[in-house]
Amino acid sequence: MPRVIISDGIRAKLAAKHDVGEPEVHQCFANRTGNILFDTREQHITDPLTRWFIAPTNKGRLLKVCYVPDGDYYLRSCFEPDDNELASYRKHGKPTDF
């Protein structure tokens, strides 16, 4: 199973900007029920493509998780999704729990 890799810079950004802790990131990976989607927006193109999903933490907080798979999963960001992201994920990700 791939590991979730969180750089020190990303960890600091998650805490300062999004009030997200590392345990919440891991909980989202464990709690995901929908499909993984690809970020194909031109300004976010990576090789390989950034993947994302929305999942709840163990306390029910919904978070959008963005990562790049390269053997392990390299976290790019994790934050509370806006209404458009939630609608898009409900339509295309098809989660079963929200």
C-alpha positions in Angstrom: 0.0 0.0 0.0 1.4 3.4 -0.9 2.3 5.8 1.9 1.0 9.3 2.1 4.0 11.7 2.0 3.5 15.2 3.4 6.4 17.6 3.1 7.2 20.0 5.9 6.1 22.9 3.7 2.7 21.3 2.9 2.3 20.4 6.6 2.8 24.0 7.6 0.4 25.3 4.9 -2.3 22.8 6.0 -2.0 23.9 9.6 -1.7 27.7 9.0 -4.0 28.2 6.0 -6.6 25.3 6.3 -6.5 24.2 9.9 -6.0 20.6 8.8 -3.8 18.2 10.7 -2.0 15.2 9.3 -4.3 12.7 11.1 -7.3 14.2 9.2 -5.5 13.6 5.9 -5.0 9.9 6.7 -8.6 9.6 7.9 -9.8 10.9 4.6 -7.8 8.3 2.6 -9.2 5.6 4.9 -12.8 6.9 4.7 -13.0 7.6 0.9 -16.0 5.9 -0.7 -16.2 7.7 -4.1 -14.0 7.7 -7.2 -10.7 9.4 -7.5 -10.9 12.3 -10.0 -8.1 14.0 -12.0 -7.2 17.7 -11.9 -6.9 18.6 -15.6 -7.0 22.4 -15.2 -4.1 23.8 -17.2 -2.5 25.7 -14.3 -2.5 22.5 -12.2 -1.1 20.0 -14.7 1.5 17.7 -13.3 3.1 14.5 -14.5 1.5 12.3 -13.4 -1.7 14.2 -13.1 -2.9 15.4 -9.7 -5.7 13.3 -8.3 -8.3 14.4 -5.8 -11.3 13.2 -3.8 -13.5 14.5 -1.1 -14.0 12.4 2.1 -15.0 12.8 5.7 -12.6 12.7 8.6 -13.6 10.5 11.5 -15.4 13.5 13.0 -17.4 14.0 9.8 -15.5 17.0 8.5 -15.5 16.9 4.7 -12.1 17.6 3.1 -10.8 17.8 -0.5 -7.6 15.9 -0.7 -5.2 16.6 -3.6 -2.2 14.4 -4.3 0.2 13.1 -6.9 0.9 9.4 -7.1 4.5 8.5 -7.7 4.9 5.1 -6.0 3.7 6.8 -2.8 1.0 9.5 -2.6 2.6 13.0 -2.4 0.1 15.4 -0.8 -0.3 18.7 -2.6 -3.2 20.1 -0.5 -6.1 19.3 1.8 -8.9 21.7 2.6 -12.7 22.1 3.1 -14.3 22.0 -0.4 -16.5 24.8 -1.6 -20.0 24.2 -2.9 -18.9 23.8 -6.6 -16.3 21.2 -5.6 -18.8 19.3 -3.6 -21.3 19.3 -6.4 -18.7 18.2 -8.9 -17.6 15.4 -6.6 -21.1 14.2 -5.9 -21.8 14.1 -9.7 -18.5 12.5 -10.9 -17.0 11.0 -7.7 -20.3 9.3 -6.7 -19.5 9.0 -2.9 -21.9 6.8 -1.0 -21.6 8.6 2.4 -22.5 12.3 1.7 
